[in-house]
Amino acid sequence: MTERVDGSDTAASGTGTDTAAGAAAGPPRPGGGPRPRLEEVAARAGLSTASVSLVLRGAPGPSERTRKRVLQAAADLGYRPDRNASLLARRRSRLLGVLVDMRSAFHAELVEDLYIAAEGIGYDLVLSTVTRTRDEAKAVETLLDFRCEALILLGTEAPAARLTALGLRLPVVVVGRRVGAADLDVVRTADEDGVGQVIDHLAGLGHRSIAFVDGGKGVIATDRRRGYRGAMRRHRLDEHIRVVPGDHTEESGERAARRLLADGGRPSAVVASNDRCAVGVLATLSRAGVDVPGAVSVVGYDDSALSRLSCFDLTTVSQSAADQARHAVTAAVERLDEGRTEPREIVLAPRLVVRGTTAAAG
């Protein structure tokens, strides 16, 4: 079901407050002594361990006076509930594994919003990263080793068949790209439409010679490249279609800009497949003395924190990171807690954000 909506390696962090009777936890005592146990809290408060457990779990039953006695005793001893012991006792980890590419500034924003969405409903995240020397397969295996109950894969480039196989093991939510014929949940923006909005904007400013710096071989890059070609044809600018190789780094943007300058026939506008690539284009144009946006307009994609810096003030396309994160967490938890089995695709509407790097064609 498709729903369109307008509008270092690994690290685990725990912020939950669940506990279990008899769980030993908390920070070491001053001087490095043993950690305080639930029984010690009970002895100090003069209550049974069952009563203490009820108070620390926030369960109904104990009086206000009893609650105060328990909390005071716990504070005096430096006792903290052991979240992991509680979850293991219930055979739940309540951990969502997140695959993230360290090379993507947009992924960093998504992770922050994922934390907010997950913690709000009692889940936490384990992050596993893709780097130049660490591939997706290794990163995913690490998440499975951490007993994550579901996976949220940001911008994965794995083949659909591999993702389908992974989805047979546990719930999988793919964020950012299409996945054809797979029993998975997908949360993404309509990338073709997003690039189309960029071309509409530039054509409305009188630009005709509009070059596109590609984002590589992945599905996301393919959709954005298709969006560029389709929009250029829609504006009857077929003869001006110009795709230059690139990827998701500033260096690729610099190379693409040098190529555009060296080839002659400099375009009046350059659209990059992502913000980092666009920043590389801006850097090369600046060194070459080309005024932006006076001589050349530049547009990125992602609306990352980088694009919002005043030194770049980059016109770009917003993917609504907060909405993507919320829908991704909701999809995973619906599978885990509500038993949903039908795959769902949420397609969010992208939004052009006009800043200071675009202007009317000269």
Stockholm file with secondary structure:
# STOCKHOLM 1.0

chainA/1-362         MTERVDGSDTAASGTGTDTAAGAAAGPPRPGGGPRPRLEEVAARAGLSTASVSLVLRGAPGPSERTRKRVLQAAADLGYRPDRNASLLARRRSRLLGVLVDMRSAFHAELVEDLYIAAEGIGYDLVLSTVTRTRDEAKAVETLLDFRCEALILLGTEAPAARLTALGLRLPVVVVGRRVGAADLDVVRTADEDGVGQVIDHLAGLGHRSIAFVDGGKGVIATDRRRGYRGAMRRHRLDEHIRVVPGDHTEESGERAARRLLADGGRPSAVVASNDRCAVGVLATLSRAGVDVPGAVSVVGYDDSALSRLSCFDLTTVSQSAADQARHAVTAAVERLDEGRTEPREIVLAPRLVVRGTTAAAG
#=GR chainA/1-362 SS CEEEECCCCEEECCCCCCCCTTCCCSSCCTTSCCCCCHHHHHHHHTSCHHHHHHHHTTCSCSCHHHHHHHHHHHHHHTCCCCHHHHHHHTTCCCEEEEEEETTCHHHHHHHHHHHHHHHTTTCEEEEEEEBTTBCHHHHHHHHHHTTCSEEEEESCCCCHHHHHHHHTTSCEEEESSCCTTCSSEEEEECHHHHHHHHHHHHHHTTCCCEEEECCCSSHHHHHHHHHHHHHHHHTTCGGGCEEECCCSSHHHHHHHHHHHHHSSSCCSEEEESSHHHHHHHHHHHHHTTCCTTTTCEEECSBCCHHHHSTTTCCBEEECCHHHHHHHHHHHHHHHHHSCCCSCCEEEECCEEECCTTCCCCC
#=GC SS_cons         CEEEECCCCEEECCCCCCCCTTCCCSSCCTTSCCCCCHHHHHHHHTSCHHHHHHHHTTCSCSCHHHHHHHHHHHHHHTCCCCHHHHHHHTTCCCEEEEEEETTCHHHHHHHHHHHHHHHTTTCEEEEEEEBTTBCHHHHHHHHHHTTCSEEEEESCCCCHHHHHHHHTTSCEEEESSCCTTCSSEEEEECHHHHHHHHHHHHHHTTCCCEEEECCCSSHHHHHHHHHHHHHHHHTTCGGGCEEECCCSSHHHHHHHHHHHHHSSSCCSEEEESSHHHHHHHHHHHHHTTCCTTTTCEEECSBCCHHHHSTTTCCBEEECCHHHHHHHHHHHHHHHHHSCCCSCCEEEECCEEECCTTCCCCC
//
